[in-house]
Structures are given as C-alpha cells and as structure tokens.
Amino acid sequence: MRRRSVKSMQRFYNRLYPFYGIIEKSLDATFERIAAECIATIPEVRRKSALEYACGTGLLTFKIAPYFNSVVARDLSQKMLASARRRTGTISANIQFLQGNLLEIDEAFETYDWVFVACGLHLFAPEQGTAILSRLLGVSREGVVIVDHIRRWNPVSALIEWIEGSHYDTFVKTNFREVAECIRARAFEEQLIGKCSVMIFRK
C-alpha cells in the first residue's frame, strides 16, 4: 500500500471535499442507525458532551449532535471544516468546528464525556492508532467510539484506500480487543451496523 504523510493527507482532503457529498449519501442511513442504536441508549446523554476527531464535512457530527448537550468537531482539512460550518446554522447550533490533528491531540484529561472518530483511524499505522486511542481514552470520561470500515478485506475499499494512501491493509487485520487491553479500556465491544464497523472502548 502507498502511504501519505500528514501534510500530503491534508492537501488530499482539501482537494477531495467537493466530492464528499457522494460519500455522505452512501453512509447517511448507516450513520443515522449508529446514532439511534449507539448514542440514544447512553444514560442522560442530553446532559453530556462529545468530541469528534476527523469530522470531515460533518457526516457523523450532525447525526450525533441532537443527542448531546454540546459537540466539538475537529479536522485537519480547512476546506472540509469550512464546508461543515456552512451547514451548521441550518442543522444544529450546539456544534463547534475547529481544526485538529489526531497526531497532536491537545485536549486535557477527561475533558469530554464521549469521543468519536469516524472513518479516520484506518489512516494511521497500527502503533500510531494504538497511541491515538490511548490518548483519546484519556480525554474521555466514559469512552471512545470508532466508526470505520467493516474489518473484512474488500477489493473496492482496498483500491480506494490505496488512492487515499491509508493503512487499510493493516487496519482490517488489527485485533482491537488486544488494543483495548493494551490501552486499559475497561470494556470493548464491536458490532457491524450497516456499512460500518462500530468499536466502543469504555473507560
């Protein structure tokens, strides 16, 4: 697989954002289900806060925002964020979009109740992914939710991710239960919802 650097990835997504509507349409129903099945069941969720990294144009952000009291969504691409901000006023007022890099997480310990990463963890090498999950678990008070590729190798996904320059090939082989033990998550669960794998690391 070809790999992109962080700067290369930023340039790539700044160019890709006009076409993200196609991705949104393909995942809209799945993300709606994820919000309804995973977020709505959190006790007293309306009093809680959420942080999302790799938010892109707000694909998952706008699905989870109605359930939480507040949401901060961060992404590396300025153009993705600009696209998301343009939609905020017509969809939800409790979202703040900020630039952010998963390799430079700067939130303090236990700042947010729940932390999300949608379609972003597969961009990183396994050792980077483990470090990212450990840092995000520290930022959360209750847990981390990862929404990403179904972890069965797929030739179409592999081709797309080769173009993207991700670590899809190693992501689909990763034993995330072992990763959960490594980062000392209290509990771990993984389920398939629509077109995505949903992994929950509980603190």
C-alpha positions as CSV (number, residue, x, y, z in Angstrom):
1,M,0.0,0.0,0.0
2,R,1.2,3.5,-0.7
3,R,1.2,5.9,2.3
4,R,0.6,9.6,2.6
5,S,2.3,11.9,5.1
6,V,0.1,14.2,7.3
7,K,0.8,17.2,5.0
8,S,0.0,15.1,1.9
9,M,-3.2,13.9,3.5
10,Q,-4.2,17.4,4.3
11,R,-3.7,18.5,0.7
12,F,-5.5,15.4,-0.5
13,Y,-8.6,16.1,1.6
14,N,-8.6,19.8,0.8
15,R,-9.0,18.7,-2.9
16,L,-11.5,15.9,-2.1
17,Y,-14.1,17.9,-0.2
18,P,-16.2,19.0,-3.2
19,F,-16.9,15.3,-3.8
20,Y,-17.7,14.3,-0.3
21,G,-21.4,14.6,-1.0
22,I,-21.2,11.2,-2.7
23,I,-19.7,9.6,0.4
24,E,-22.3,11.2,2.6
25,K,-25.1,9.8,0.5
26,S,-23.7,6.3,0.7
27,L,-23.2,6.4,4.5
28,D,-26.2,8.6,5.6
29,A,-28.5,5.7,6.5
30,T,-25.7,3.9,8.3
31,F,-24.7,6.9,10.4
32,E,-28.4,7.5,11.2
33,R,-28.6,4.0,12.6
34,I,-25.4,4.3,14.5
35,A,-26.7,7.4,16.3
36,A,-30.1,5.8,17.0
37,E,-28.6,2.5,18.2
38,C,-25.4,3.6,20.0
39,I,-26.0,7.2,21.1
40,A,-29.6,7.3,22.1
41,T,-29.1,4.5,24.6
42,I,-26.4,6.4,26.6
43,P,-27.9,7.3,30.1
44,E,-28.7,11.0,30.4
45,V,-27.0,11.7,27.1
46,R,-28.6,15.1,26.7
47,R,-26.5,16.4,29.6
48,K,-23.3,15.1,28.1
49,S,-20.6,16.4,25.8
50,A,-18.9,14.9,22.8
51,L,-15.6,15.4,20.9
52,E,-15.2,14.2,17.3
53,Y,-11.9,14.0,15.5
54,A,-11.6,13.6,11.7
55,C,-15.1,15.0,11.4
56,G,-14.7,16.0,7.7
57,T,-17.7,17.8,6.4
58,G,-19.8,16.7,9.5
59,L,-21.0,13.4,8.2
60,L,-21.3,11.9,11.7
61,T,-21.3,15.1,13.6
62,F,-24.8,16.2,12.5
63,K,-26.2,12.8,13.4
64,I,-24.9,12.7,17.0
65,A,-25.4,16.4,17.8
66,P,-29.1,16.2,18.5
67,Y,-28.4,13.7,21.3
68,F,-25.7,15.6,23.1
69,N,-25.7,18.8,25.0
70,S,-22.6,20.0,23.1
71,V,-20.3,18.7,20.4
72,V,-16.8,19.9,19.4
73,A,-15.7,18.5,16.0
74,R,-12.2,18.8,14.7
75,D,-10.5,18.0,11.4
76,L,-7.1,18.6,9.7
77,S,-8.6,19.9,6.4
78,Q,-9.6,23.6,6.5
79,K,-11.8,23.2,3.4
80,M,-13.7,20.2,5.0
81,L,-14.3,22.3,8.1
82,A,-15.5,25.3,6.0
83,S,-18.0,23.1,4.3
84,A,-19.2,21.7,7.7
85,R,-19.5,25.2,9.2
86,R,-21.7,26.4,6.3
87,R,-24.3,23.8,7.2
88,T,-24.2,24.3,11.0
89,G,-26.8,27.0,11.3
90,T,-29.5,25.1,9.4
91,I,-28.9,21.8,11.2
92,S,-27.7,22.3,14.8
93,A,-26.5,25.2,16.9
94,N,-24.6,23.1,19.6
95,I,-21.6,22.2,17.4
96,Q,-18.3,24.0,17.3
97,F,-15.9,23.1,14.4
98,L,-12.2,23.5,15.0
99,Q,-9.0,22.4,13.2
100,G,-7.3,19.5,14.8
101,N,-4.8,16.7,14.2
102,L,-5.1,13.2,15.6
103,L,-1.4,13.1,15.9
104,E,-1.4,16.3,18.0
105,I,-4.3,15.8,20.4
106,D,-4.2,18.6,22.9
107,E,-7.4,18.3,25.0
108,A,-6.9,17.9,28.7
109,F,-7.6,14.7,30.7
110,E,-11.3,13.8,30.9
111,T,-12.5,16.9,29.1
112,Y,-15.4,15.3,27.3
113,D,-17.8,12.5,28.1
114,W,-17.6,10.7,24.8
115,V,-15.1,10.9,22.0
116,F,-15.7,9.8,18.3
117,V,-13.6,9.1,15.3
118,A,-15.4,8.4,12.0
119,C,-13.5,6.9,9.1
120,G,-10.2,8.2,10.4
121,L,-8.4,5.5,12.3
122,H,-7.5,3.4,9.2
123,L,-5.4,6.3,8.0
124,F,-2.7,5.5,10.6
125,A,-0.2,2.8,11.2
126,P,-1.1,0.3,14.0
127,E,1.3,1.8,16.5
128,Q,0.0,5.3,15.8
129,G,-3.6,4.0,16.0
130,T,-2.9,2.5,19.5
131,A,-1.3,5.7,20.7
132,I,-4.2,7.8,19.3
133,L,-6.8,5.5,21.1
134,S,-4.9,5.7,24.4
135,R,-4.8,9.5,24.2
136,L,-8.5,9.8,23.3
137,L,-9.5,7.4,26.1
138,G,-7.7,9.7,28.5
139,V,-9.6,12.7,27.0
140,S,-12.9,11.0,27.6
141,R,-14.8,10.4,30.8
142,E,-16.8,7.5,29.6
143,G,-15.4,6.1,26.4
144,V,-14.4,6.3,22.7
145,V,-16.4,5.3,19.7
146,I,-14.7,4.4,16.5
147,V,-16.8,4.2,13.3
148,D,-14.8,2.8,10.3
149,H,-14.5,0.2,7.6
150,I,-16.0,-3.2,8.2
151,R,-12.9,-5.2,9.0
152,R,-13.1,-7.7,6.3
153,W,-10.8,-7.0,3.3
154,N,-12.7,-5.7,0.3
155,P,-11.1,-5.1,-3.1
156,V,-13.1,-2.0,-3.8
157,S,-12.2,-0.5,-0.4
158,A,-8.6,-1.5,-0.8
159,L,-8.4,0.3,-4.2
160,I,-10.0,3.5,-2.8
161,E,-7.7,3.4,0.2
162,W,-4.7,2.8,-1.9
163,I,-5.5,6.1,-3.7
164,E,-6.1,7.7,-0.3
165,G,-2.8,6.4,0.9
166,S,-4.1,4.9,4.1
167,H,-3.2,1.8,6.3
168,Y,-6.4,-0.1,5.3
169,D,-4.4,-3.3,4.8
170,T,-3.2,-3.4,8.4
171,F,-6.4,-1.8,9.9
172,V,-8.6,-4.7,8.8
173,K,-6.2,-7.2,10.4
174,T,-5.8,-5.5,13.7
175,N,-7.1,-7.3,16.8
176,F,-8.8,-4.3,18.6
177,R,-9.7,-6.4,21.6
178,E,-5.9,-6.7,22.3
179,V,-5.6,-3.0,21.6
180,A,-8.3,-2.3,24.2
181,E,-6.4,-4.3,26.8
182,C,-3.2,-2.5,25.8
183,I,-4.7,0.9,26.4
184,R,-6.5,-0.4,29.6
185,A,-10.1,0.1,28.4
186,R,-12.5,-1.3,31.0
187,A,-14.6,-3.0,28.3
188,F,-14.6,-3.3,24.5
189,E,-17.3,-4.2,22.0
190,E,-17.5,-4.3,18.2
191,Q,-20.6,-4.5,16.1
192,L,-21.5,-4.2,12.4
193,I,-24.1,-1.5,11.7
194,G,-25.0,-1.0,8.0
195,K,-21.8,-0.4,6.1
196,C,-19.6,0.2,9.1
197,S,-17.8,-1.4,12.0
198,V,-18.5,0.3,15.3
199,M,-16.0,-0.2,18.1
200,I,-16.6,1.1,21.6
201,F,-13.8,1.4,24.1
202,R,-15.3,2.0,27.6
203,K,-13.3,3.7,30.3
